[in-house]
Amino acid sequence: MRLQAEFRKKVKTETIEISLDLENEVLGILGRSGCGKSVTLRCLAGILQPDKGRIQLDDKILFDSEKKISEKAQKRKIGYLFQNYALFPNMTVRENIAFAFGKEKEKDFLEELLERFYLTEVAELYPAVLSGGQQQRTAMARMLAAKPDVILLDEPFSALDSFLRQEMEREVQQVLQSFGGVSILVSHNKEEIFRLTQKCMVMERGKIAEIGDTKEIFAHPKTAEGRLLIQGGSL
Ligand SMILES: Nc1ncnc2c1ncn2[C@@H]1O[C@H](COP(=O)(O)OP(=O)(O)OP(=O)(O)O)[C@@H](O)[C@H]1O
């Protein structure tokens, strides 16, 4: 799968300007709070509409401002893991995951996901009584149930304590590896970006400060923002 995106979106005082070309790789986005990371993901997912530009997945156009094409979020096949997981509170774990299936009932796949994410025992429980890790596993299972072509992870570990963070990082790593398509991970934690991604983009006030091989950028950040975020203090 190849994701090509070039778009602009004005938000408050900044304009987010993004140009990406990704092919079966994991991109990490690093940037200060408010620089436009979540807006970027939301534009790709179809939750927000860019003012201008084009987003294409292989030969399928998801958004084209000139041709007035804008596929609905539900039709984009882009999986989105929200910071707070956004589980439906009135549905059990099983129902939350099943909700992501299309018309056809994929019972075997549902059971497989419950097992894979260690959710079989809590399948009939509601999100409010789940641990943070179980909530995140449910959200990941729901995301994969829709068989996405692209996976977007927005600060997937921010709601977890440090022990769970380590455990869930391994799970996310396995998900990304077995997925094998285009994935984007937004994180404030540079170590997570370093461990989980092959490509890294440093954003500064809505723009791409630099983008390239993660190991290369971490070894030699070329911009002041890159040096600050990677070599400097905390974000
Ligand atoms: N739906 C929206 N419509 C218009 N402006 C928005 C919308 N969502 C966020 N913004 C604004 O866009 C800017 C970038 O926000 P965004 O949430 O993308 O930052 P971020 O880099 O993800 O920050 P953080 O790391 O704190 O999550 C902010 O000024 C924010 O107030």
The ligand as an ORCA input file, in Angstrom:
! r2SCAN-3c Opt
* xyz 0 1
  N     -11.071     20.364     14.744
  C     -10.273     21.441     14.754
  N     -10.604     22.536     14.031
  C      -9.830     23.620     14.051
  N      -8.686     23.729     14.759
  C      -8.301     22.673     15.471
  C      -9.068     21.457     15.508
  N      -8.426     20.595     16.312
  C      -7.316     21.212     16.758
  N      -7.235     22.462     16.258
  C      -6.137     23.436     16.499
  O      -5.061     23.068     15.642
  C      -3.809     23.252     16.304
  C      -3.050     21.947     16.313
  O      -3.714     21.030     17.170
  P      -3.351     19.490     17.257
  O      -4.377     18.851     18.156
  O      -3.179     18.916     15.908
  O      -1.948     19.545     17.989
  P      -1.024     18.339     18.441
  O       0.302     18.551     17.791
  O      -1.695     17.036     18.188
  O      -0.902     18.643     19.994
  P      -0.820     17.664     21.263
  O       0.544     17.086     21.193
  O      -1.002     18.581     22.411
  O      -1.903     16.632     21.126
  C      -4.133     23.776     17.692
  O      -3.995     25.177     17.657
  C      -5.581     23.374     17.895
  O      -6.227     24.277     18.765
*
